[in-house]
Amino acid sequence: MKAAGVDFIGNHKLSCIGTKNEVNGKPFIVLSGREADLFEQRQYKHIHVSISHTTQYAVAYVVIESER
């Protein structure tokens, strides 16, 4: 959510933001509902995501490209 400049998460539905994998295992973000609408309204182009984990920790890094 920080990648989109969101300060307060209460106005966003995390259930509308998900991840899937391409055939080669590369993860990608899937948006639905209001979150997909906001993506278009803010003129974002692409969302890039990198996910890594160990037995104890998980981390994800997201970069959003925009037209601006």
Contacts in CASP RR format, 6 or more apart in sequence:
PFRMAT RR
TARGET T0000
AUTHOR 0000-0000-0000
METHOD contacts of the structure
MODEL  1
MKAAGVDFIGNHKLSCIGTKNEVNGKPFIVLSGREADLFEQRQYKHIHVS
ISHTTQYAVAYVVIESER
1 9 0 8 1.000
1 12 0 8 1.000
3 47 0 8 1.000
3 62 0 8 1.000
3 63 0 8 1.000
3 64 0 8 1.000
4 38 0 8 1.000
4 42 0 8 1.000
4 44 0 8 1.000
4 64 0 8 1.000
6 12 0 8 1.000
12 34 0 8 1.000
12 35 0 8 1.000
13 33 0 8 1.000
13 34 0 8 1.000
13 35 0 8 1.000
16 31 0 8 1.000
16 32 0 8 1.000
16 33 0 8 1.000
16 34 0 8 1.000
16 35 0 8 1.000
16 36 0 8 1.000
17 29 0 8 1.000
17 30 0 8 1.000
17 31 0 8 1.000
17 35 0 8 1.000
18 29 0 8 1.000
18 30 0 8 1.000
18 31 0 8 1.000
19 27 0 8 1.000
19 28 0 8 1.000
19 29 0 8 1.000
19 30 0 8 1.000
19 49 0 8 1.000
19 51 0 8 1.000
20 27 0 8 1.000
20 28 0 8 1.000
20 30 0 8 1.000
21 27 0 8 1.000
21 28 0 8 1.000
22 28 0 8 1.000
27 49 0 8 1.000
27 50 0 8 1.000
27 51 0 8 1.000
28 47 0 8 1.000
28 49 0 8 1.000
29 47 0 8 1.000
29 49 0 8 1.000
29 62 0 8 1.000
31 39 0 8 1.000
31 47 0 8 1.000
39 47 0 8 1.000
42 66 0 8 1.000
43 66 0 8 1.000
43 67 0 8 1.000
43 68 0 8 1.000
44 64 0 8 1.000
44 65 0 8 1.000
44 66 0 8 1.000
44 67 0 8 1.000
45 65 0 8 1.000
45 66 0 8 1.000
45 67 0 8 1.000
46 64 0 8 1.000
46 65 0 8 1.000
47 62 0 8 1.000
47 63 0 8 1.000
47 64 0 8 1.000
47 65 0 8 1.000
48 62 0 8 1.000
48 63 0 8 1.000
48 64 0 8 1.000
48 65 0 8 1.000
49 60 0 8 1.000
49 61 0 8 1.000
49 62 0 8 1.000
49 63 0 8 1.000
50 60 0 8 1.000
50 61 0 8 1.000
51 58 0 8 1.000
51 59 0 8 1.000
51 60 0 8 1.000
51 61 0 8 1.000
52 58 0 8 1.000
52 59 0 8 1.000
52 60 0 8 1.000
53 59 0 8 1.000
END
